[in-house]
Amino acid sequence: MATLGELQERIGHRFREVALIELALTHPSLGAAPGLPVRDNQRLEFLGDAVLQLVLTDELYRRFDAASEGPLTTARAHLVNRRTLAERARMLGLGEHLRLGRGEETSGGRQRASALADAYEAIMGAVYLDGGLEVARAVILAQFRDVLGGLESLPNLDNPKGELQERLQAESSEPPEYRLESVSGPDHDRRFECAVIHRGVELGRGWGRSKKDAESEAAVMALRRWREPPYLTVS
């Protein structure tokens, strides 16, 4: 297993208060064990989510001064959805450092997307507390440089569900169906997963903090398949 020092190198921040990174890696399942009242990373996850949203919103706002709220919101949703954050966590190797309860460990918690995404948000919250907003901004933008560097323009997707329906109606009279696949997280921080289905075929899948947001992202993912090879066709 890589050391915490190596992990900090990958994150791009050397913690002055090492207890913060240890807390960020502590899954709630560890505190659920009998006789082990352990603090977990949920509060840091809550903070880190806000820090990520602020930094990336600010960056998108500055980069695309002619874009309206809709495309900016869609672009931000792609950057901070659970799948993207879990992938960022895998790139950092967070899974091998998670502190898990026995049940979570044996059920594959180190590779579970939700645990990885939560830990990634918690790490960003810890960076913010340890170094301040400018340090957190530098760390986040460095980690998202590969994605942000390729963003030269934003799609005009103020109404992705409407655009998807128009495209489908040009080839079929059957409307798309949006199906709620899962709901996770505590009451104050729900995570919705939705898929858009047409004629029994899944066209796209999205995540969001509301069912509406998840449906919109699913539509965006379907539209992206129309624009990028191999191109989506409707039979």
N, C-alpha and C positions, 0 to 999 in steps of 0.2 A: 504494500500500500504506500502511495506517495505521502510524504509528510505534509503537515499544515503549511510549512514554509514553502514547499513547492506549489501547493495550491494557491497561496497568496501571490506567488510569482505569476501564475496563470491568470489570476483575477486582475493583477495589475495594481495591487495596493498592499503595502505592508502594514498590518494592523499594529497600532500602539497598544490597544486593549484587546489582547488575544481572546479574552472571554467572549467578546462580541461575535467573532467568527465561529467559536464553539457553539454559542447559543443559536446562531443562524443555521447550524447543521443538525440541531436537535429536533427530531420529528416528534409530534405529539404522542405517538405510540410509546415512547420511552417513559413519559410521565404517567402513562396509564398502568404501568406495572405496579402490582401491590407493594406497598412499603417504599416506593420510590417517588417522592414528591419532587419532580424535576421540572424546571421551567423549559418551555418549548419555544419554537421559532414562529409561532403564529402572530405575535405582536410585531416582530420584525418583518414578517411577510406583509402585514398590513401597511407598515411604513414604506417598505421597499417598493410595493406596488405604486404608491403615490409618487415616490421619487422617480421611478421609471416613467410613469405617465407624464410628469412635469418636464423631465429632461428631453424626452422624445417629442412631446408636443411642442416645446420651445424650439427644438431643432427643425421640425417640419414647418412650423410657422415662419421661421426665418428663411428657410431654403425656398419655400414656395409662396412668395408674397402675393401671387395672383390667385391662389387656390381658395375655393370657398370651404365652408365648414364641413360639408359632406365628404369630399375627397380626402381632406385632412384627417377626419375621424376614421375613415376607412383605412387609410395608410397606417395610422397609429394602431388600429385594431390588429392589423397584420403583424406589426412589430411586437406586440405584447400579448398575443393570444397564448393559451396554455401550451400548445404544441411547439410554438417558437421558443418559449422560455425553457421548456423541457430540453429542447435541442441545445440551447445555449448552456444549460446545466451539464449536459453530456459532454460538450466540448471542453468544459472546465474540469470534468471528472468529478463532479460533486457526489455522484452516487457512492463512490467508494469511501467517502468521508462522512456520510450520514450516520447519525447516532439514532438507532432504531430500537423499538421494543422487539422482543423475541418473535411475536406473532407476525409483525410487519417484516422482519428479517426473513423468516422462513417462507413467506408468501410472495417474495420477489420485490419487496418495497424499494430496494436500491435502484431498480430500473423502472419503477412506476412513474409515469409521466406527471401525475398530479404532485407526487412527493418531490420530484426534481424541480418542477416549475415553482412550487412553494419555496423550496430551498433557495432557488435562484433569486426570487424576490427578497427573501430574508437576507441573503448576502448583500444585496444592494442597499437594503435598509441599514445593515451593519456598517457598510462602507460610509454611508451618509453620516451616521452617528460618530464614527471614528475620525473622519476627515473633513466633514462639512460638505456643503452642496457643490462647490466647485470641484472638489476631488471626486465626488460621486459622478458629476457630469463628465469629467474626463474619462473615468473608468467605463461608464456606460457607452459613451460615444466611441471609445476605442473598441469595445466589444461588438458594437453594431456597425462598425465602419464598413464591413463587407457588404451589408445590405444597403446602408445609406449611400455608400459610394456609387451604387448602381441605380439610384433613384434620380433620374434626370427630369422626370415629369410624373404627375399623378393622374391616374385615370379619372375621367369625369363620371363618377359613380354616385351622384347624389341620391339616386333611387335604384339601387342594384336589383331589387326584386322586380320592379317595374320593367327595367331593361331586359332582364332574363325572360319575363313573361312575353314581352313583345317578340323576342327572338324565337321563342318556342312556338308562339302562335303563327309565326310565318311559315312553320313547317308542320304544325299539328294543332288540332283544336283542343287537345287535352291539356289542362293547366298543370303547372308544377304542384307538387305536394311537399309541404314542409313538415318534417317529422322530428319531434323532440326525442333525442336519443338518450340523454342523461342529464341529471341535475346533481351537482355536488357542492360541497363547501358549507360553511355555517350560514345561518339565516342572514347575517349582515353582509355576507360576501359570497352570494350564490354564483355558480359557474354553470352556464347552460351550453349544451352541445346539440346542434340541430343538423339534419341532413336534408337536402333538397332532392326529391325523387321525381322522375318523369318516366311514365310507362314502365315502372318497376326497376329503373336504372338510377343509381345514385349519381348525380351530376356534380355535387360538391358538398362539403361539410364545413361547418363553422362553429366557433366558440364565442361566448360573450357573457357579459354580466346580466343580461336580460335575454328572454326568449327572442325578442325582436332583434337585438344585436346579433345573436347567433344565427338567426335566419338570414339577416343581411349579409353576414360574412359567408354563409353557405352560398348565397347567390353570387357574391363576388368571386368565390373560388370556381363556380361553374362558368362564369363569364371569362375568367382567366383562361380556362381550358379552350375557349373559343379563339382566344388571341394567340395562344402559344402552341407550337407543335408538340405532340400530335394533336391535330385540331379535333374538337368535339363535333360530332354530327348526331342529328336526331333522326332515327328511322321511324 
